Amino acid sequence: MIRPVFEVANWLLAIAMWLLIGRILLDQLTRGKSTVIGRLFHLATDPLLRISSQLFPRLSTIAQSLLWVLVLLAVRIILFVVAMPR
């Protein structure tokens, strides 16, 4: 019963992580120009970045995104270790 909960949590964390990576790459490729896909990435990832901009106001958006990617990856690893059958 708990295993599916961990799997759903892992998927959601993975989606958030890849959206942040996509935002970083797309912003670098388009050099900050607004595109439809870019706006979708910003719409999906702005809530996370709003939290980190309040905690770390001096960090750039790219640095905040990379910080979130590392945090999400760490949480996914912790979930994987906890959910592993013994």
DSSP file with accessible surface (Angstrom, degrees, kcal/mol):
  #  RESIDUE AA STRUCTURE BP1 BP2  ACC     N-H-->O    O-->H-N    N-H-->O    O-->H-N    TCO  KAPPA ALPHA  PHI   PSI    X-CA   Y-CA   Z-CA
    1    1 A M     >        0   0  195      0, 0.0     4,-0.7     0, 0.0     0, 0.0   0.000 360.0 360.0 360.0 -39.3    0.0    0.0    0.0
    2    2 A I  H  >  +     0   0  112      1,-0.2     4,-2.0     2,-0.2     3,-0.4   0.839 360.0  69.9 -78.0 -30.3    2.8    2.4    0.8
    3    3 A R  H  > S+     0   0  119      1,-0.2     4,-2.2     2,-0.2    -1,-0.2   0.901  96.7  50.5 -57.3 -45.4    4.9    1.4   -2.2
    4    4 A P  H  > S+     0   0   70      0, 0.0     4,-2.5     0, 0.0    -1,-0.2   0.870 107.6  55.1 -62.1 -31.8    2.5    3.1   -4.7
    5    5 A V  H  X S+     0   0   94     -4,-0.7     4,-2.5    -3,-0.4    -2,-0.2   0.930 108.8  47.4 -64.8 -43.0    2.6    6.3   -2.6
    6    6 A F  H  X S+     0   0   49     -4,-2.0     4,-2.6     1,-0.2    -1,-0.2   0.887 111.2  51.6 -63.9 -38.5    6.4    6.3   -2.9
    7    7 A E  H  X S+     0   0   99     -4,-2.2     4,-2.4     2,-0.2    -2,-0.2   0.918 110.7  46.8 -66.2 -42.2    6.2    5.7   -6.6
    8    8 A V  H  X S+     0   0   87     -4,-2.5     4,-2.5     2,-0.2     5,-0.2   0.929 113.2  49.5 -65.0 -42.9    3.7    8.6   -7.2
    9    9 A A  H  X S+     0   0   32     -4,-2.5     4,-2.5     1,-0.2    -2,-0.2   0.916 110.4  51.1 -61.8 -41.1    5.9   10.9   -5.0
   10   10 A N  H  X S+     0   0   53     -4,-2.6     4,-2.5     1,-0.2    -1,-0.2   0.917 110.3  49.1 -62.4 -43.3    9.0    9.8   -7.0
   11   11 A W  H  X S+     0   0  174     -4,-2.4     4,-2.6     2,-0.2    -2,-0.2   0.919 111.5  48.6 -62.8 -44.3    7.2   10.6  -10.3
   12   12 A L  H  X S+     0   0  111     -4,-2.5     4,-2.3     1,-0.2    -2,-0.2   0.915 112.8  47.6 -64.1 -41.4    6.1   14.0   -9.1
   13   13 A L  H  X S+     0   0   35     -4,-2.5     4,-2.4    -5,-0.2    -1,-0.2   0.894 111.9  50.9 -65.2 -38.6    9.6   14.9   -7.9
   14   14 A A  H  X S+     0   0   12     -4,-2.5     4,-2.7    -5,-0.2     5,-0.2   0.912 109.2  50.3 -65.7 -41.6   11.1   13.7  -11.1
   15   15 A I  H  X S+     0   0   89     -4,-2.6     4,-2.3     2,-0.2    -2,-0.2   0.939 112.0  47.5 -62.0 -44.9    8.7   15.8  -13.2
   16   16 A A  H  X S+     0   0   25     -4,-2.3     4,-2.1     1,-0.2    -2,-0.2   0.920 112.5  50.1 -62.9 -41.1    9.5   18.9  -11.1
   17   17 A M  H  X S+     0   0   11     -4,-2.4     4,-2.3     1,-0.2    -2,-0.2   0.940 112.4  45.3 -63.6 -46.3   13.2   18.2  -11.4
   18   18 A W  H  X S+     0   0  156     -4,-2.7     4,-2.7     1,-0.2    -1,-0.2   0.832 109.6  55.9 -70.4 -31.0   13.1   17.7  -15.2
   19   19 A L  H  X S+     0   0   53     -4,-2.3     4,-2.4    -5,-0.2    -1,-0.2   0.918 109.1  47.5 -64.2 -40.3   10.9   20.8  -15.6
   20   20 A L  H  X S+     0   0    0     -4,-2.1     4,-2.3     2,-0.2    -2,-0.2   0.915 112.4  48.6 -66.5 -41.4   13.6   22.9  -13.8
   21   21 A I  H  X S+     0   0   41     -4,-2.3     4,-2.6     1,-0.2     5,-0.2   0.927 112.0  49.9 -63.5 -42.2   16.3   21.4  -15.9
   22   22 A G  H  X S+     0   0   17     -4,-2.7     4,-2.9     1,-0.2     5,-0.2   0.894 109.1  51.9 -62.9 -38.7   14.3   22.1  -19.1
   23   23 A R  H  X S+     0   0   13     -4,-2.4     4,-2.6     2,-0.2     5,-0.2   0.926 110.2  48.4 -63.7 -44.4   13.8   25.7  -17.9
   24   24 A I  H  X S+     0   0   22     -4,-2.3     4,-1.9     2,-0.2    -2,-0.2   0.954 115.6  43.6 -59.9 -49.9   17.5   26.2  -17.4
   25   25 A L  H  X S+     0   0  104     -4,-2.6     4,-2.6     1,-0.2    -2,-0.2   0.918 114.7  48.6 -64.5 -43.0   18.4   24.8  -20.8
   26   26 A L  H  X S+     0   0   36     -4,-2.9     4,-2.6     1,-0.2     6,-0.2   0.909 110.3  51.1 -66.5 -39.7   15.6   26.6  -22.6
   27   27 A D  H  X>S+     0   0   30     -4,-2.6     5,-1.4    -5,-0.2     4,-0.6   0.881 112.9  46.6 -64.1 -36.0   16.5   29.9  -21.0
   28   28 A Q  H  <5S+     0   0  108     -4,-1.9    -2,-0.2    -5,-0.2    -1,-0.2   0.891 114.2  46.9 -72.6 -38.4   20.2   29.4  -22.0
   29   29 A L  H  <5S+     0   0  143     -4,-2.6    -2,-0.2     1,-0.2    -1,-0.2   0.881 120.3  36.9 -70.9 -38.1   19.3   28.4  -25.6
   30   30 A T  H ><5S-     0   0   33     -4,-2.6     3,-1.5    -5,-0.2    -1,-0.2   0.475 103.9-129.1 -93.0  -2.0   16.8   31.3  -26.2
   31   31 A R  T 3<5S-     0   0  220     -4,-0.6    -3,-0.2     1,-0.3    -4,-0.1   0.873  71.6 -50.8  55.0  40.1   18.9   33.8  -24.2
   32   32 A G  T 3 <S+     0   0   59     -5,-1.4    -1,-0.3     1,-0.3     2,-0.1   0.471  96.7 145.6  83.7   1.2   15.9   34.8  -22.1
   33   33 A K    <   -     0   0  160     -3,-1.5     2,-0.4    -6,-0.2    -1,-0.3  -0.468  54.5-109.6 -71.8 146.8   13.6   35.5  -25.0
   34   34 A S        +     0   0   87     -2,-0.1     2,-0.3     4,-0.1    -1,-0.1  -0.608  44.9 167.0 -82.2 126.4    9.9   34.6  -24.3
   35   35 A T     >  -     0   0   50     -2,-0.4     4,-2.5     1,-0.1     5,-0.2  -0.870  47.4-109.5-128.5 167.2    8.5   31.6  -26.2
   36   36 A V  H  > S+     0   0   95     -2,-0.3     4,-1.8     2,-0.2     5,-0.1   0.944 121.2  44.0 -63.4 -47.0    5.3   29.6  -25.7
   37   37 A I  H  > S+     0   0  101      1,-0.2     4,-2.3     2,-0.2    -1,-0.2   0.907 112.0  54.1 -65.7 -39.4    7.2   26.6  -24.4
   38   38 A G  H  > S+     0   0    4      1,-0.2     4,-2.5     2,-0.2    -1,-0.2   0.897 106.4  51.5 -60.8 -40.7    9.4   28.9  -22.2
   39   39 A R  H  X S+     0   0  138     -4,-2.5     4,-2.7     2,-0.2    -1,-0.2   0.876 108.3  52.2 -65.1 -35.5    6.3   30.4  -20.7
   40   40 A L  H  X S+     0   0  107     -4,-1.8     4,-2.1     2,-0.2    -2,-0.2   0.918 110.2  47.9 -65.3 -42.6    4.9   26.9  -19.9
   41   41 A F  H  X S+     0   0   47     -4,-2.3     4,-1.9     2,-0.2    -2,-0.2   0.914 113.7  47.8 -63.0 -41.4    8.2   26.0  -18.1
   42   42 A H  H  X S+     0   0   54     -4,-2.5     4,-2.2     1,-0.2    -2,-0.2   0.910 110.3  51.8 -65.9 -41.1    8.1   29.3  -16.2
   43   43 A L  H  < S+     0   0  131     -4,-2.7    -1,-0.2     1,-0.2    -2,-0.2   0.894 113.8  44.2 -61.8 -39.1    4.4   28.7  -15.2
   44   44 A A  H  < S+     0   0   53     -4,-2.1     4,-0.2     1,-0.2    -1,-0.2   0.807 123.0  34.3 -77.2 -28.8    5.2   25.3  -13.9
   45   45 A T  H  X S+     0   0    2     -4,-1.9     4,-1.8    -5,-0.2     3,-0.4   0.584  91.1  88.1-106.7 -11.2    8.4   26.1  -12.0
   46   46 A D  H  X S+     0   0   51     -4,-2.2     4,-2.3     1,-0.2     5,-0.2   0.857  82.4  60.4 -59.9 -36.6    7.7   29.7  -10.7
   47   47 A P  H  > S+     0   0   66      0, 0.0     4,-1.3     0, 0.0    -1,-0.2   0.929 108.2  45.0 -59.1 -40.0    6.1   28.5   -7.5
   48   48 A L  H  > S+     0   0   40     -3,-0.4     4,-1.9    -4,-0.2    -2,-0.2   0.918 113.8  49.2 -65.8 -42.3    9.3   26.7   -6.5
   49   49 A L  H  X S+     0   0    8     -4,-1.8     4,-2.1     1,-0.2    -1,-0.2   0.789 103.7  59.9 -72.1 -26.1   11.5   29.6   -7.4
   50   50 A R  H  X S+     0   0  147     -4,-2.3     4,-1.2     2,-0.2    -1,-0.2   0.899 105.9  49.5 -64.3 -39.1    9.3   32.0   -5.5
   51   51 A I  H  X S+     0   0   84     -4,-1.3     4,-1.5    -5,-0.2     3,-0.5   0.950 114.0  43.7 -63.9 -48.3   10.0   30.1   -2.3
   52   52 A S  H  X S+     0   0    2     -4,-1.9     4,-3.2     1,-0.2    -1,-0.2   0.818 107.0  60.1 -71.4 -27.8   13.8   30.0   -2.9
   53   53 A S  H  < S+     0   0   47     -4,-2.1    -1,-0.2     1,-0.2    -2,-0.2   0.818 106.4  48.3 -70.0 -25.8   13.9   33.7   -4.0
   54   54 A Q  H  < S+     0   0  157     -4,-1.2    -1,-0.2    -3,-0.5    -2,-0.2   0.852 117.9  40.5 -77.1 -34.5   12.5   34.6   -0.5
   55   55 A L  H  < S+     0   0  117     -4,-1.5    -2,-0.2     1,-0.2    -3,-0.2   0.861 131.7  23.6 -79.6 -38.2   15.1   32.4    1.2
   56   56 A F    ><  +     0   0   98     -4,-3.2     3,-1.3    -5,-0.1    -1,-0.2  -0.651  67.4 167.4-128.7  75.5   18.1   33.3   -1.0
   57   57 A P  T 3  S+     0   0  103      0, 0.0    -1,-0.1     0, 0.0    -4,-0.1   0.755  74.2  57.8 -67.2 -21.0   17.4   36.7   -2.6
   58   58 A R  T 3  S+     0   0  246      2,-0.0     2,-0.2     0, 0.0    -5,-0.1   0.630  85.2  96.6 -85.2 -12.9   21.0   37.1   -3.9
   59   59 A L  S <  S-     0   0   69     -3,-1.3    -3,-0.1    -7,-0.2     2,-0.0  -0.523  76.5-119.7 -76.6 145.4   21.0   34.0   -6.0
   60   60 A S     >  -     0   0   72     -2,-0.2     4,-2.6     1,-0.1     5,-0.2  -0.275  29.3-104.5 -73.6 168.6   20.3   34.2   -9.7
   61   61 A T  H  > S+     0   0   69      1,-0.2     4,-2.5     2,-0.2     5,-0.2   0.891 122.6  51.7 -63.2 -38.1   17.4   32.3  -11.1
   62   62 A I  H  > S+     0   0   61      2,-0.2     4,-2.7     1,-0.2    -1,-0.2   0.928 110.2  48.3 -65.5 -43.1   19.7   29.7  -12.6
   63   63 A A  H  > S+     0   0   32      2,-0.2     4,-2.3     1,-0.2    -2,-0.2   0.906 112.0  49.5 -64.2 -40.0   21.4   29.1   -9.3
   64   64 A Q  H  X S+     0   0   10     -4,-2.6     4,-2.3     2,-0.2    -1,-0.2   0.910 111.1  50.0 -64.6 -40.2   18.0   28.8   -7.6
   65   65 A S  H  X S+     0   0    1     -4,-2.5     4,-2.3     2,-0.2    -2,-0.2   0.924 111.1  48.2 -64.2 -44.0   16.9   26.3  -10.2
   66   66 A L  H  X S+     0   0   90     -4,-2.7     4,-2.3     2,-0.2    -1,-0.2   0.889 109.5  53.8 -64.1 -37.2   20.1   24.3   -9.8
   67   67 A L  H  X S+     0   0   59     -4,-2.3     4,-2.4     1,-0.2    -2,-0.2   0.933 109.9  47.2 -61.1 -44.7   19.6   24.3   -6.0
   68   68 A W  H  X S+     0   0   47     -4,-2.3     4,-3.0     1,-0.2     5,-0.2   0.882 108.7  54.8 -65.0 -38.0   16.1   23.0   -6.4
   69   69 A V  H  X S+     0   0   18     -4,-2.3     4,-2.5     1,-0.2    -1,-0.2   0.938 110.5  46.1 -60.8 -44.7   17.3   20.3   -8.8
   70   70 A L  H  X S+     0   0  116     -4,-2.3     4,-2.4     2,-0.2    -2,-0.2   0.909 113.6  48.7 -64.7 -40.8   19.8   19.1   -6.2
   71   71 A V  H  X S+     0   0   62     -4,-2.4     4,-2.5     2,-0.2    -2,-0.2   0.940 113.0  47.0 -64.5 -45.7   17.2   19.2   -3.4
   72   72 A L  H  X S+     0   0   12     -4,-3.0     4,-2.4     1,-0.2    -2,-0.2   0.897 111.8  50.8 -64.8 -39.1   14.7   17.2   -5.5
   73   73 A L  H  X S+     0   0   72     -4,-2.5     4,-2.3    -5,-0.2    -1,-0.2   0.922 110.3  49.9 -64.1 -41.4   17.3   14.7   -6.5
   74   74 A A  H  X S+     0   0   48     -4,-2.4     4,-2.5     2,-0.2    -2,-0.2   0.916 110.9  48.9 -63.4 -41.9   18.3   14.2   -2.9
   75   75 A V  H  X S+     0   0   59     -4,-2.5     4,-2.7     1,-0.2    -1,-0.2   0.907 110.2  51.7 -65.6 -39.3   14.7   13.7   -1.8
   76   76 A R  H  X S+     0   0   56     -4,-2.4     4,-2.3     2,-0.2    -1,-0.2   0.906 110.1  48.8 -63.9 -40.1   14.2   11.2   -4.6
   77   77 A I  H  X S+     0   0   94     -4,-2.3     4,-2.5     2,-0.2    -2,-0.2   0.926 111.3  49.8 -64.9 -42.7   17.3    9.2   -3.5
   78   78 A I  H  X S+     0   0  106     -4,-2.5     4,-2.6     1,-0.2     5,-0.2   0.928 111.1  49.4 -61.8 -43.4   16.0    9.3    0.1
   79   79 A L  H  X S+     0   0   31     -4,-2.7     4,-2.7     1,-0.2    -1,-0.2   0.907 110.2  51.5 -61.4 -40.4   12.6    8.0   -1.1
   80   80 A F  H  X S+     0   0  131     -4,-2.3     4,-0.9     2,-0.2    -2,-0.2   0.922 111.5  46.4 -63.6 -43.0   14.3    5.3   -3.1
   81   81 A V  H  < S+     0   0   90     -4,-2.5     3,-0.4     1,-0.2    -2,-0.2   0.915 115.9  45.7 -66.5 -40.9   16.3    4.1   -0.1
   82   82 A V  H  < S+     0   0   77     -4,-2.6    -2,-0.2     1,-0.2    -1,-0.2   0.898 114.5  47.3 -69.7 -38.5   13.3    4.2    2.2
   83   83 A A  H  < S+     0   0   19     -4,-2.7    -1,-0.2    -5,-0.2    -2,-0.2   0.584  84.6 113.0 -82.8  -9.6   11.0    2.4   -0.2
   84   84 A M  S  < S-     0   0   87     -4,-0.9     2,-0.2    -3,-0.4    -3,-0.0  -0.408  74.1-116.2 -65.3 135.5   13.5   -0.4   -1.1
   85   85 A P              0   0  102      0, 0.0    -1,-0.1     0, 0.0    -2,-0.1  -0.475 360.0 360.0 -69.6 144.0   12.3   -3.8    0.2
   86   86 A R              0   0  263     -2,-0.2    -3,-0.0    -3,-0.1     0, 0.0  -0.520 360.0 360.0 -96.1 360.0   14.7   -5.2    2.8
